[in-house]
Amino acid sequence: MKILPHHYYTVTMRSGEYQRVGRCFNLSIQQLSPEQLKSQEVPQPTHILTFRDTQGIRIYTGRIKEQQENKLIFILAEGKEYEFRPI
């Protein structure tokens, strides 16, 4: 999925059987540097996810699970998933 600055996205957070749907904006994904990768624990995260929602700025480290033309799924070490789709 192409991430555009200043665009809104639908975000779905999943944790076990719990699911919450909302909106976010200023989505960005940055690959961790080799120095940052050395300091992380197992399972090894590869990217930093940043976005804004109604509760403020959120910053997470994790892995990209799936990336398609209209969908991005980001997974955190504790098993939470964030799915983003353009609005």
Beta strands, then each sheet from edge to edge (+ up, - down):
strand 1: 8-15
strand 2: 18-31
strand 3: 47-53
strand 4: 56-68
strand 5: 71-76
strand 6: 81-86
sheet 1: 1+ 2- 3+ 4- 5+ 6- 1+
end
